[in-house]
Amino acid sequence: MTRKMRALEFVMRDRLDGVDITPQTIGLSRFNEFNKQAEDFIAGSERLRTDDVHVAIKEGSYVLKAVLPIAIATALEGDLKALQHQDSLGEIDPKRAEVISKWQARSKGDPDVAFEIRPQGMDVNPIELNVETDYRVGDVVPWVKVEKYLFGMVTDMGGVNKANVHIRLEDTGQIVVVGTNQDYLKDQEENRLYHKVLVRVEAEQHFKTGQLRKLRLLSFEDYEPRYDEAALDRFAQEGRKAWADVPDAGKWVRELRGGS
């Protein structure tokens, strides 16, 4: 059985001097902007790899067709189904919601401009954005206020007008920018730059993706991990000697506990 091809066609309609735009007449900046927004929609906030997404330019206003690997199509399908109703911007990936909001705002500002997303090989209807559509956040509030502790290395801090602290998170390697004020940084007696820190922040967190935004520093917390590395190595060597005559340490422990 032939596997169904999964693809998305991203359509932009506009008029230039009274004539519909085409791949031959679209301006370079519009071309780059629209293609980048289509890529952002596919990748989402999870930054799905788009290297294996194949594209083609088609006639019919301006149409960018993206042929999707199955893994990316599966990741997109839930949001595409949610977009079948217009009060869904709080339910979908925030990056995709951002793209939809930009396209709708563009359509509201110019009745000649319209956008469409046409899924192919998926059980989803086309999604239209024009002067009459009203995509919005419904009952689901996507961003909630939270307080969190973050641990990582300070890679930059300060700022002429707006002070902030750049922290590379230990668990993900992501760099987050945490807002603060100059007086608080000035009062710090300890040099934080290029040192690991534990900070308490307030932020907004997306209920679906866990993404954080609008981070604000509440405090640097006491964090001073200390251990004697030489002593740790010595204990490890002594342990290896003590267990040297036991061929299967796991079996020995199980037998000691009365297990098999």
Backbone bond lengths (Angstrom), bond angles and torsions (degrees), N, CA, C in turn:
res aa  C-N    CA-C-N  psi(-1)  N-CA   C-N-CA  omega(-1)  CA-C   N-CA-C  phi
1 M - - - 1.461 - - 1.527 109.03 -
2 T 1.316 117.49 134.10 1.459 121.50 -179.33 1.521 110.28 -76.00
3 R 1.291 116.27 130.04 1.463 120.22 179.71 1.526 109.70 -72.95
4 K 1.324 116.16 134.68 1.443 121.93 -179.00 1.529 110.87 -65.67
5 M 1.330 116.86 132.81 1.458 120.61 176.44 1.519 108.87 -75.50
6 R 1.307 115.86 135.49 1.460 120.85 177.21 1.518 108.66 -110.89
7 A 1.305 115.39 128.85 1.463 120.14 -175.73 1.516 109.36 -150.96
8 L 1.324 114.67 161.48 1.461 121.85 171.68 1.511 108.19 -126.38
9 E 1.308 116.26 133.82 1.464 121.18 169.98 1.519 108.18 -105.13
10 F 1.321 115.95 121.84 1.456 122.46 176.83 1.525 107.65 -100.26
11 V 1.318 116.19 119.71 1.467 121.48 -173.28 1.522 109.45 -114.68
12 M 1.327 116.02 133.37 1.461 121.39 172.12 1.530 108.25 -123.88
13 R 1.320 116.09 125.54 1.458 121.62 177.16 1.517 109.03 -110.95
14 D 1.318 116.01 136.92 1.462 121.91 177.53 1.523 106.94 -162.12
15 R 1.305 115.80 169.00 1.463 120.51 179.19 1.520 109.17 -125.71
16 L 1.297 115.32 141.11 1.454 122.56 178.58 1.514 108.07 -125.79
17 D 1.347 116.43 113.96 1.470 121.79 -175.89 1.516 111.01 54.98
18 G 1.349 115.24 40.98 1.453 120.11 176.22 1.511 115.32 80.68
19 V 1.335 117.48 3.94 1.465 121.54 -177.97 1.514 108.83 -121.53
20 D 1.340 116.61 139.01 1.469 120.34 179.10 1.526 110.55 -59.00
21 I 1.352 115.35 138.94 1.464 118.39 176.63 1.526 109.89 -69.00
22 T 1.310 115.51 154.21 1.459 122.91 177.81 1.528 107.89 -136.11
23 P 1.326 118.47 171.74 1.460 119.76 174.77 1.536 112.66 -57.85
24 Q 1.327 116.72 -22.58 1.470 120.16 -179.48 1.525 112.78 -85.92
25 T 1.350 118.00 -20.51 1.466 119.41 -174.23 1.527 113.49 -113.98
26 I 1.326 118.30 -6.84 1.460 119.95 -179.16 1.528 109.75 -66.80
27 G 1.335 116.30 139.05 1.458 120.51 179.12 1.521 111.73 -71.62
28 L 1.313 116.07 154.16 1.464 120.57 -175.47 1.525 111.83 -61.73
29 S 1.333 117.41 -42.44 1.466 119.29 -178.02 1.522 110.92 -66.25
30 R 1.347 117.76 -40.58 1.471 120.50 176.36 1.518 110.47 -64.29
31 F 1.321 116.09 -40.71 1.469 122.16 178.40 1.529 110.28 -57.85
32 N 1.334 115.91 -50.96 1.466 120.43 -178.16 1.526 111.54 -66.00
33 E 1.336 116.45 -42.91 1.461 120.55 -177.91 1.528 111.11 -63.05
34 F 1.322 116.68 -47.86 1.460 120.47 -176.83 1.527 111.29 -66.21
35 N 1.325 116.69 -44.32 1.469 119.59 179.58 1.529 111.30 -61.97
36 K 1.346 116.45 -39.72 1.466 120.12 178.55 1.529 110.41 -65.67
37 Q 1.322 117.38 -40.29 1.463 120.00 178.84 1.523 111.05 -66.03
38 A 1.327 117.07 -37.67 1.469 120.04 175.98 1.527 110.31 -63.00
39 E 1.333 116.68 -42.06 1.467 120.13 177.67 1.533 110.77 -63.39
40 D 1.341 116.06 -42.00 1.467 119.53 178.68 1.528 111.11 -61.79
41 F 1.326 116.57 -38.22 1.462 120.16 179.04 1.528 110.13 -63.38
42 I 1.320 117.08 -42.74 1.466 120.80 -179.56 1.530 110.10 -67.31
43 A 1.316 117.15 -47.28 1.470 121.02 -174.65 1.517 112.04 -70.27
44 G 1.348 117.65 -36.67 1.453 121.16 -177.91 1.519 111.92 64.51
45 S 1.314 115.73 -174.21 1.465 119.76 -179.47 1.521 111.71 -72.92
46 E 1.352 117.01 -16.32 1.460 119.81 176.27 1.524 111.78 -78.19
47 R 1.328 116.52 -7.65 1.464 123.37 179.07 1.530 111.15 55.48
48 L 1.327 114.22 53.18 1.459 119.38 176.36 1.523 109.66 -57.29
49 R 1.327 116.10 140.26 1.465 120.70 -178.59 1.524 110.06 -66.13
50 T 1.324 115.91 125.46 1.459 119.99 -178.53 1.531 112.52 -107.04
51 D 1.335 117.30 9.06 1.463 119.72 -179.77 1.525 111.85 -61.06
52 D 1.346 116.97 -31.02 1.457 120.61 -177.48 1.523 112.83 -94.17
53 V 1.331 117.57 6.06 1.460 121.11 174.67 1.531 107.95 -84.70
54 H 1.322 116.97 122.80 1.464 121.59 -178.77 1.520 109.22 -99.91
55 V 1.323 116.57 140.31 1.459 120.21 -173.91 1.524 111.13 -124.85
56 A 1.344 114.22 157.89 1.460 122.05 174.48 1.518 107.74 -147.48
57 I 1.322 116.89 145.40 1.453 123.19 176.79 1.523 108.09 -96.21
58 K 1.338 117.39 130.43 1.454 121.10 -176.83 1.523 110.52 -122.12
59 E 1.313 115.75 157.99 1.460 121.69 174.00 1.529 109.29 -73.99
60 G 1.328 115.27 167.75 1.450 120.79 -178.07 1.505 109.13 103.67
61 S 1.353 117.06 77.49 1.458 122.05 -164.84 1.530 106.33 56.67
62 Y 1.340 117.57 -128.34 1.462 118.45 174.30 1.517 107.38 -121.93
63 V 1.324 117.11 121.28 1.455 122.36 -175.96 1.528 109.24 -126.32
64 L 1.333 115.43 123.36 1.453 121.80 173.78 1.520 107.51 -107.87
65 K 1.314 116.87 115.84 1.464 121.09 179.42 1.516 109.41 -99.90
66 A 1.337 116.46 126.46 1.462 122.46 -179.78 1.525 108.89 -116.54
67 V 1.330 116.68 117.10 1.457 122.18 176.49 1.524 107.71 -89.09
68 L 1.340 116.33 125.24 1.460 121.29 -166.63 1.526 112.30 -106.79
69 P 1.335 117.27 137.92 1.466 119.75 166.50 1.528 109.53 -61.96
70 I 1.316 116.55 154.36 1.457 120.85 -175.08 1.521 112.58 -58.96
71 A 1.341 117.24 -36.81 1.468 120.01 -177.86 1.522 110.85 -64.62
72 I 1.331 117.43 -41.14 1.462 120.58 -179.97 1.522 110.40 -72.07
73 A 1.330 117.23 -40.57 1.465 120.21 178.00 1.526 110.81 -59.41
74 T 1.316 116.78 -41.92 1.467 121.04 179.34 1.526 110.98 -63.87
75 A 1.343 116.27 -40.94 1.470 120.37 179.77 1.524 111.60 -65.78
76 L 1.331 117.33 -30.70 1.459 121.76 -177.17 1.529 112.96 -83.36
77 E 1.321 116.46 -27.22 1.465 119.61 -166.77 1.524 113.11 -59.95
78 G 1.340 117.56 -38.88 1.456 119.78 -179.50 1.523 112.24 -61.66
79 D 1.328 116.77 -43.04 1.467 120.03 179.14 1.522 111.52 -69.09
80 L 1.326 117.35 -37.16 1.464 120.35 177.83 1.529 110.65 -62.88
81 K 1.323 116.68 -38.74 1.465 120.04 177.83 1.528 110.63 -68.76
82 A 1.337 117.17 -38.94 1.463 120.00 178.12 1.529 110.83 -62.08
83 L 1.325 117.30 -34.47 1.468 121.69 -178.19 1.522 112.85 -73.80
84 Q 1.332 117.27 1.16 1.460 119.70 173.22 1.527 110.97 -69.35
85 H 1.330 117.49 -19.80 1.470 120.18 171.71 1.520 108.47 -118.69
86 Q 1.310 116.29 146.11 1.466 120.73 -165.90 1.525 114.25 -84.29
87 D 1.317 118.96 -7.71 1.466 119.94 177.12 1.529 110.07 -98.17
88 S 1.336 116.01 44.74 1.465 120.70 -169.65 1.523 114.57 -115.50
89 L 1.321 119.26 3.75 1.457 119.50 -174.21 1.532 112.40 -65.86
90 G 1.322 116.92 -22.26 1.457 119.60 176.36 1.515 113.36 -81.03
91 E 1.335 117.11 -10.45 1.460 120.68 -174.53 1.522 113.06 -100.04
92 I 1.321 117.64 -16.75 1.460 120.24 -173.38 1.525 110.79 -102.42
93 D 1.317 115.01 171.57 1.459 121.10 177.94 1.533 110.08 -52.22
94 P 1.330 118.57 133.87 1.474 120.45 -174.79 1.520 114.05 -61.38
95 K 1.329 118.44 -33.03 1.463 120.27 179.00 1.524 110.30 -68.15
96 R 1.336 116.56 -40.17 1.467 119.75 177.79 1.524 110.11 -68.17
97 A 1.331 116.33 -38.19 1.467 119.46 176.99 1.531 110.81 -62.61
98 E 1.325 116.54 -36.27 1.468 120.96 178.07 1.525 111.43 -63.83
99 V 1.328 116.53 -42.49 1.472 120.27 178.97 1.523 110.14 -64.53
100 I 1.335 117.35 -46.42 1.462 121.34 179.19 1.528 110.46 -58.88
101 S 1.326 117.05 -42.41 1.472 121.07 -179.84 1.524 111.23 -63.56
102 K 1.338 116.93 -39.98 1.470 120.16 179.28 1.518 111.00 -65.63
103 W 1.325 116.50 -43.57 1.463 119.36 -179.41 1.528 111.19 -66.62
104 Q 1.320 116.41 -39.45 1.461 118.22 179.48 1.526 110.87 -67.05
105 A 1.343 117.46 -41.52 1.468 120.22 178.47 1.526 110.51 -60.56
106 R 1.343 115.89 -39.11 1.470 120.01 178.41 1.530 110.43 -63.81
107 S 1.323 116.79 -40.21 1.467 121.20 179.89 1.526 111.24 -68.33
108 K 1.339 116.16 -39.13 1.464 119.32 179.71 1.524 111.36 -64.86
109 G 1.347 115.95 -31.02 1.455 119.54 -178.05 1.518 114.69 -81.66
110 D 1.333 117.37 -13.34 1.462 120.89 -178.20 1.520 108.49 -152.89
111 P 1.338 118.21 110.06 1.470 120.34 -176.59 1.519 113.94 -63.65
112 D 1.337 118.07 -15.77 1.469 120.22 177.29 1.530 112.06 -77.08
113 V 1.333 115.94 -16.62 1.463 120.33 -175.36 1.530 109.77 -96.17
114 A 1.305 116.60 132.83 1.459 121.94 176.58 1.526 108.62 -149.39
115 F 1.317 115.24 155.76 1.460 121.46 -179.83 1.521 109.01 -131.38
116 E 1.328 114.63 156.55 1.458 119.98 178.19 1.530 108.73 -150.55
117 I 1.317 114.99 143.03 1.462 121.61 171.84 1.518 106.79 -117.48
118 R 1.337 116.97 119.29 1.460 121.26 -176.92 1.526 109.72 -111.87
119 P 1.318 118.64 102.63 1.465 120.54 175.77 1.529 110.48 -71.58
120 Q 1.310 116.27 140.55 1.463 122.44 176.22 1.524 109.07 -126.25
121 G 1.334 115.94 134.30 1.453 120.28 -178.51 1.513 112.79 78.19
122 M 1.325 117.81 12.90 1.462 122.84 177.10 1.521 107.86 -129.05
123 D 1.308 116.03 153.17 1.459 120.98 -179.64 1.524 110.01 -85.79
124 V 1.336 115.38 61.94 1.463 121.90 -176.16 1.527 108.42 -140.01
125 N 1.321 116.32 137.30 1.465 120.90 178.18 1.526 110.53 -79.14
126 P 1.341 117.11 158.37 1.469 120.14 176.32 1.531 111.38 -59.07
127 I 1.312 115.36 151.55 1.465 122.76 179.82 1.528 107.40 -112.76
128 E 1.321 116.83 121.20 1.461 121.75 -176.46 1.518 110.53 -110.41
129 L 1.326 115.05 143.56 1.458 122.14 176.53 1.518 107.42 -131.99
130 N 1.315 116.97 114.99 1.458 121.39 -179.01 1.522 109.22 -149.25
131 V 1.307 116.92 -171.78 1.458 121.70 -174.51 1.528 111.86 -63.20
132 E 1.326 118.10 -18.96 1.458 120.85 -176.40 1.534 113.58 -99.94
133 T 1.318 118.64 -13.51 1.462 119.82 -178.02 1.530 110.60 -78.08
134 D 1.323 115.53 160.19 1.468 120.31 -176.01 1.520 109.82 -143.06
135 Y 1.326 116.49 64.22 1.462 119.86 175.36 1.524 108.75 -71.29
136 R 1.333 115.53 134.47 1.462 120.52 -172.38 1.521 109.58 -158.78
137 V 1.319 115.77 171.18 1.466 122.37 172.70 1.517 108.14 -79.90
138 G 1.327 116.78 129.32 1.457 121.04 -179.57 1.517 111.71 -94.82
139 D 1.322 115.53 -135.39 1.460 120.23 -176.92 1.523 112.66 -73.54
140 V 1.328 116.18 -24.61 1.462 119.79 -179.97 1.523 109.22 -79.49
141 V 1.323 117.09 117.47 1.471 121.70 176.56 1.526 107.55 -86.37
142 P 1.346 118.57 110.97 1.464 119.47 -171.48 1.517 114.62 -73.93
143 W 1.335 117.69 -30.55 1.463 120.82 -175.57 1.521 109.21 -112.22
144 V 1.322 116.22 126.09 1.462 121.42 179.39 1.525 109.34 -120.91
145 K 1.318 116.11 147.11 1.465 120.67 -179.74 1.528 109.90 -76.93
146 V 1.311 115.58 134.79 1.463 120.84 -178.83 1.526 109.39 -139.52
147 E 1.329 114.91 160.44 1.463 121.84 165.36 1.513 107.17 -116.64
148 K 1.320 116.83 134.51 1.457 120.73 -176.24 1.525 109.96 -140.12
149 Y 1.329 114.68 158.24 1.457 121.41 169.92 1.527 107.88 -102.85
150 L 1.327 116.68 132.30 1.457 122.68 177.67 1.518 109.01 -121.33
151 F 1.329 115.18 142.66 1.460 120.33 -179.22 1.515 109.20 -126.30
152 G 1.325 116.48 130.65 1.454 120.08 178.97 1.518 110.71 178.01
153 M 1.329 114.43 -169.08 1.467 120.72 -178.22 1.522 110.27 -103.60
154 V 1.321 115.92 134.48 1.464 121.63 175.80 1.529 108.80 -74.75
155 T 1.327 117.31 119.19 1.460 121.08 179.54 1.524 112.53 -102.99
156 D 1.317 116.60 -17.14 1.467 119.53 178.67 1.521 107.12 -164.51
157 M 1.302 116.63 150.44 1.460 120.68 176.79 1.524 109.79 -160.33
158 G 1.328 114.55 150.11 1.454 119.48 -179.37 1.518 110.57 122.97
159 G 1.328 115.87 -146.15 1.460 121.07 -179.03 1.512 110.60 129.78
160 V 1.328 116.24 137.77 1.467 120.90 -177.64 1.518 111.03 -73.18
161 N 1.340 116.69 -48.72 1.456 120.62 -177.64 1.524 111.98 -101.86
162 K 1.324 116.62 -50.61 1.456 121.43 179.35 1.527 108.81 -115.93
163 A 1.305 115.96 119.59 1.463 119.41 -179.01 1.526 109.69 -81.49
164 N 1.325 115.78 143.31 1.452 120.36 175.46 1.520 109.67 -155.81
165 V 1.329 114.42 169.08 1.455 121.88 178.97 1.520 107.85 -126.43
166 H 1.342 116.85 127.33 1.456 121.97 177.36 1.528 108.04 -96.38
167 I 1.319 116.43 123.84 1.466 121.19 -176.72 1.527 109.43 -124.74
168 R 1.327 116.12 124.66 1.471 120.55 172.34 1.527 107.80 -86.94
169 L 1.336 116.65 112.37 1.451 121.32 -174.33 1.524 111.35 -67.15
170 E 1.306 115.52 137.33 1.461 120.99 -176.06 1.522 111.86 -65.59
171 D 1.346 117.76 -37.39 1.460 119.66 -172.02 1.516 113.35 -82.83
172 T 1.327 118.68 -30.31 1.470 120.92 -175.88 1.521 114.42 -115.73
173 G 1.340 117.73 -18.55 1.458 120.47 -174.91 1.517 113.45 80.15
174 Q 1.318 117.05 -2.95 1.465 121.51 179.35 1.523 110.53 -71.82
175 I 1.322 116.62 141.93 1.460 121.21 175.02 1.525 108.59 -96.80
176 V 1.323 116.05 122.80 1.463 120.80 176.78 1.526 108.63 -111.33
177 V 1.318 115.06 148.42 1.462 121.71 179.16 1.523 107.84 -107.08
178 V 1.325 115.19 120.11 1.464 121.24 -175.52 1.516 108.03 -112.16
179 G 1.314 116.70 120.56 1.450 120.87 -180.00 1.514 112.31 -72.77
180 T 1.328 116.26 149.44 1.456 121.23 177.27 1.523 107.61 -155.48
181 N 1.319 117.90 -160.32 1.467 119.70 174.84 1.520 109.35 -129.56
182 Q 1.307 115.29 157.07 1.467 121.08 -173.88 1.523 112.02 -63.99
183 D 1.335 117.32 -36.69 1.465 119.91 -178.34 1.519 111.11 -63.59
184 Y 1.344 116.29 -39.53 1.468 118.79 -179.19 1.522 110.64 -64.90
185 L 1.331 116.28 -42.33 1.463 119.20 178.52 1.522 111.19 -66.64
186 K 1.316 116.28 -38.47 1.460 120.56 -178.91 1.529 111.47 -64.10
187 D 1.335 116.78 -31.44 1.464 121.13 -177.80 1.524 113.35 -80.78
188 Q 1.317 117.54 -4.68 1.461 119.79 -179.07 1.530 109.98 -72.31
189 E 1.316 116.08 122.34 1.464 120.12 179.67 1.523 111.65 -81.54
190 E 1.322 116.28 -24.51 1.462 120.81 -176.52 1.519 110.24 -97.67
191 N 1.314 116.80 140.02 1.459 121.31 175.99 1.527 109.40 -73.52
192 R 1.325 117.23 115.46 1.465 121.21 -177.11 1.527 112.87 -94.54
193 L 1.333 117.13 -20.47 1.458 120.57 -172.27 1.524 110.80 -64.65
194 Y 1.327 115.63 131.00 1.474 124.25 -179.49 1.526 112.25 62.36
195 H 1.332 116.49 25.03 1.459 121.77 173.04 1.532 108.31 -119.68
196 K 1.328 115.02 153.61 1.455 119.45 176.00 1.521 109.74 -77.14
197 V 1.332 114.98 138.63 1.458 120.37 -175.74 1.526 109.33 -136.63
198 L 1.313 114.69 155.03 1.456 122.41 168.64 1.516 106.38 -113.29
199 V 1.329 116.96 121.99 1.462 120.40 -177.03 1.526 109.84 -123.28
200 R 1.300 113.86 149.35 1.464 120.65 172.26 1.521 107.57 -104.91
201 V 1.328 116.70 127.29 1.455 120.89 -175.79 1.518 109.47 -129.84
202 E 1.317 114.99 157.30 1.460 120.72 164.81 1.519 106.65 -109.21
203 A 1.319 115.76 147.80 1.460 120.11 -174.57 1.517 109.06 -160.92
204 E 1.319 114.69 176.95 1.458 121.79 167.55 1.519 107.44 -109.29
205 Q 1.336 116.69 133.60 1.455 121.16 -177.69 1.523 109.68 -121.90
206 H 1.343 115.54 134.38 1.459 120.09 179.11 1.520 109.37 -74.62
207 F 1.322 116.01 129.38 1.469 120.16 -173.12 1.521 112.15 -65.27
208 K 1.338 117.11 -25.25 1.461 119.91 -174.39 1.519 112.32 -94.28
209 T 1.322 117.16 -43.45 1.464 120.92 -173.63 1.522 113.50 -99.79
210 G 1.340 117.36 -17.57 1.457 120.23 -175.19 1.519 113.26 79.19
211 Q 1.333 117.98 2.35 1.461 122.10 -179.94 1.523 110.09 -62.71
212 L 1.346 115.68 141.38 1.461 121.85 178.58 1.522 110.39 -105.83
213 R 1.315 116.50 145.74 1.457 121.57 173.82 1.527 108.47 -146.41
214 K 1.333 115.93 164.89 1.464 122.56 178.66 1.527 111.49 53.31
215 L 1.334 115.29 48.80 1.460 120.03 -179.32 1.527 110.34 -73.64
216 R 1.312 114.99 137.22 1.464 121.40 179.56 1.523 108.85 -133.89
217 L 1.318 116.47 128.62 1.461 121.22 -177.28 1.522 110.32 -73.89
218 L 1.332 115.61 127.95 1.453 121.43 173.41 1.514 110.98 -96.46
219 S 1.340 115.91 -42.44 1.465 117.99 -179.78 1.520 110.67 -170.41
220 F 1.318 114.60 151.55 1.461 121.00 163.44 1.524 106.70 -82.06
221 E 1.313 116.96 131.80 1.458 121.24 -179.08 1.524 109.80 -100.74
222 D 1.333 115.39 153.15 1.462 120.43 178.02 1.524 109.03 -63.61
223 Y 1.300 115.78 124.10 1.471 120.46 177.53 1.513 107.26 -149.21
224 E 1.311 115.84 111.41 1.463 119.61 -176.91 1.527 109.19 -143.31
225 P 1.341 116.80 74.22 1.462 118.65 -179.82 1.525 110.33 -68.64
226 R 1.310 115.55 128.10 1.464 119.15 179.89 1.522 109.47 -132.26
227 Y 1.289 116.52 134.28 1.456 120.76 171.40 1.517 107.82 -153.37
228 D 1.303 114.38 153.71 1.455 121.20 -179.56 1.524 107.99 -90.39
229 E 1.321 115.92 101.79 1.458 120.08 -175.64 1.535 111.45 -61.94
230 A 1.333 117.32 -38.71 1.462 120.00 179.98 1.533 110.28 -65.31
231 A 1.343 116.23 -40.39 1.469 119.61 178.99 1.517 110.63 -66.26
232 L 1.342 116.51 -38.07 1.465 120.10 178.86 1.525 110.75 -62.66
233 D 1.335 116.79 -43.38 1.466 120.30 177.55 1.530 111.02 -63.34
234 R 1.350 116.73 -38.83 1.460 120.45 -179.50 1.525 111.03 -64.68
235 F 1.343 116.59 -42.49 1.458 120.49 178.26 1.522 111.00 -63.69
236 A 1.336 116.92 -38.16 1.462 120.50 179.74 1.524 110.45 -65.06
237 Q 1.342 116.98 -41.50 1.466 120.25 178.90 1.524 110.93 -64.71
238 E 1.330 116.52 -41.43 1.463 119.89 179.00 1.527 110.98 -64.39
239 G 1.347 115.58 -37.03 1.452 119.07 178.55 1.511 112.20 -65.77
240 R 1.336 116.33 -40.22 1.470 119.66 179.27 1.530 110.67 -63.73
241 K 1.342 116.49 -38.23 1.476 120.06 178.36 1.525 110.62 -65.96
242 A 1.322 116.81 -42.91 1.461 121.28 -177.22 1.516 111.71 -63.41
243 W 1.331 117.51 -31.82 1.460 121.74 -177.20 1.529 112.14 -99.02
244 A 1.312 117.47 7.19 1.470 120.21 -173.99 1.521 112.58 -62.53
245 D 1.353 118.45 -33.07 1.463 121.68 -176.86 1.533 112.67 -88.42
246 V 1.322 117.62 0.89 1.465 120.68 -179.93 1.527 108.35 -102.40
247 P 1.354 118.11 109.57 1.464 119.87 -175.17 1.522 113.54 -66.75
248 D 1.351 117.98 -35.25 1.469 121.79 -178.59 1.520 107.74 -132.98
249 A 1.328 115.99 94.47 1.467 120.15 -176.10 1.519 111.59 -62.96
250 G 1.335 116.62 -38.64 1.463 119.98 -179.39 1.517 111.44 -63.11
251 K 1.334 116.83 -43.74 1.472 121.10 179.26 1.521 109.93 -63.70
252 W 1.327 116.79 -40.89 1.481 121.09 -179.17 1.528 110.59 -61.15
253 V 1.332 117.19 -41.73 1.463 121.30 179.92 1.520 110.51 -67.12
254 R 1.353 116.95 -41.94 1.467 119.97 179.32 1.541 111.37 -62.50
255 E 1.350 116.14 -42.29 1.458 119.15 178.86 1.519 111.73 -65.46
256 L 1.340 115.62 -36.41 1.460 120.49 177.55 1.520 111.01 -62.50
257 R 1.339 116.24 -35.01 1.458 120.59 -179.60 1.526 112.20 -84.34
258 G 1.345 116.25 -1.30 1.461 119.74 179.41 1.508 113.72 87.25
259 G 1.336 115.88 11.11 1.457 119.58 179.26 1.502 109.51 -90.95
260 S 1.362 115.88 -175.63 1.468 120.71 -179.51 1.498 110.62 -105.28
